Structure formats: C-alpha cells, structure tokens
Amino acid sequence: MVQAMAINSARVLKGKEPLPMICSTLSRGALTSSIAEFKDKELQSSLKKGGFYEEKMSSCIKSLGVEMVHNNFPLETKTLGEYKAINQLNVIDPKTLPENTIDTIYVIGHGEAGRPHLYDTIEGSGSKPISDVISDISSLVRKKSNHK
C-alpha cells in the first residue's frame, strides 16, 4: 500500500487520476481488506492532518502550482499528496480495463537484488518467481492489446 500511495501521491497533487491497483478476483478480497486497514491506521497517525492540509493548501496549489507549494511546505505537501492518494486508491479487475489503456505498470512487491522471487506486500501471502510475474504482466498486456 505504501508503494501505491507514494506512486499516486504526485499524480493526485497535479490533479491527475491515481493509477489503479490491478488485482485478480482471487486476491481482491485480501487486498481490499489490507487497504482498508492500512487506510484506517494511516488516517489516525501520519495522515491525521491530511484533511486540514487539503482544506488550507488546495487553493494555493491550484494558483501557485505544486512545486512552489512543495518548496515552501515540503512535509505538509507530502502529507497532503499521500492523504489524497490513499482516499482515491482503487482496485480493479484486469478484465474491466478498457482496451489500449495500459501505458505504465508498477509492480508492487518486495524483492532482493539477484534473487529470483518477488514477495507480495500482503503478510503471509508468499512469493512468486519474477519470471511468473513478467509472464502474468505480458499476458495481461497482450490480451488487452489484441482486443481492438
């Protein structure tokens, strides 16, 4: 979740839609549950002031730009971006993606240099060989690009 929030933080501050998390039906329940728990925890701790920053800083960001506001208030801007990202984070089924819409894919997980596995971010969910991850992504992209 931290990785997805970080990737989307800058996007939402610039007024762009956050990138969705693409997840198979089999894992969606666990992922949705993990997102809800993570969101509750973060909104009560590190993102507690996010709503306040949104109210106070949004108009400044619109008029001055994200960079200018970030230069003057870096921690507050970071918190605001994370707050907005976590509140807009969504999970979708790859089958529902419109055709030719995948431009960039960020794989969320943990790995080690030189190791052949990617470890899922959901506790206790195990690992998957990197070659399988690449194959799954390739299959998804190929299916979407062939359905023109």
N, C-alpha and C positions, 0 to 999 in steps of 0.2 A: 504494500500500500504506500509506503514511504516513497518508493521509486515512482509510482504512478502519480502521486501527488506532486513530487518535485518536477517531473516532466511537464505536467499540466499547469504548474504554477505561473510560469512566464506567459503561457498561452492565454490563460484567462485574464491576466492583468492587461494584456494587449487587446482584450475584447474578443478573442477567438474562442471557438468551441473547444472544450477539452477533448483530447483523444480518448476514445472509449477503451475499456478493457475488454478484449475479445476472449471469451471463455466457452468451452464446450458445455453442453447441457449437464453432463455428468459431474462437473466440478463447480457449476454455478452456485449451488446452494451453499457449499463451504466457503466460496469466495465472497458471496453476498453477506454471509454471516460475519466473516472476518472483517469486511469493510465496515459493517455496522459497529462492531466492537471497537475497531481502530478509530472510527469517526467519533464515537462517544468519548473514548479516552482522550483523544487529542483536543476535542472541543472543551473538555474540562481542565486541560492542562496547558500545553504550549500554544494552543489556538484560542484560548479563552477570550482574548481581546480582539479577535478577528472581526466580530460584528461591529464593534466600536470603530475599528480602523476602516471598515468598509463604509460606514456612515460618514466619517470625517475625511477620508482620503480619496474617495471615488471621484468627486468633482475636481480635485486637484490633478489627479491622474488624467482625467479627460482633457483638462485645459492645458496642463504643462507637459504631459507625457510621462510614461512610466520611468524612463531613465532619470529625468530631472528629480522626480519624487524619490526614487530609489537612492540617488546620490545624497540627498538630504536626510532621508529616513530609511536606511537600509534594513534594519531589523523589522521595523513596522511594515515596510513594503513586502518583505519576505513572508511575514506572518499573514498579511492580507492575501497574498497570492496563494499560499497554502490553504487558507480558510476558504477562499472561493473555489479552489480546485477540489478540495475534499467534499464540498457541498454540491459540486456538479459532477462528481465521479459517477460513471455509469458502466454497467456490464452488459455486453450484448452477445448474442449468439452469432457465430460467423455466418450462419445460413441467412441471416437477415440483412447482411451488408449489401448495399446497392452495388451494382457492377462497376468495375474500374474505380473504386474509391480508396483502395489501399495504396498510399504513396510511401508511407514510412511505417516500419514496425519496430517497436521497442519490446524486447523480451524481458519480462520482469522475473527475476530469479537471482540466485547466487551461484557463482562458480569460482573456481580457482584456476589460475594460470597453469596450463599444462595438464590439467585434469580433464577427463573425458565426460564429466557429468555436469548438469545444471540442476541445482537444488531449488525446489519450489519454495516460495516465501511463506506458504501456509504450513504451520508447525505440524510435524509428523506426516507430511504427505509424500516424503521420499524424494527420489531424484530421477532424472531421465537422461539417457545419453544425449550429448549435444547433437549427434547425427540424427537422432529421432526428432529432436526439436526442429532442426533445419528441415527435415523431411515433412513434418507437420505444417510448417510455415509455407514451404514450397507448394504443398498440396492445396492449402487454402488459397494462396495467391493464384495458382494455376486454375483452380475451379472458378474463381471469381473472374479471371480474365477470359476464360473460354466461354462464358455465358453471355456473349454480346448479343 
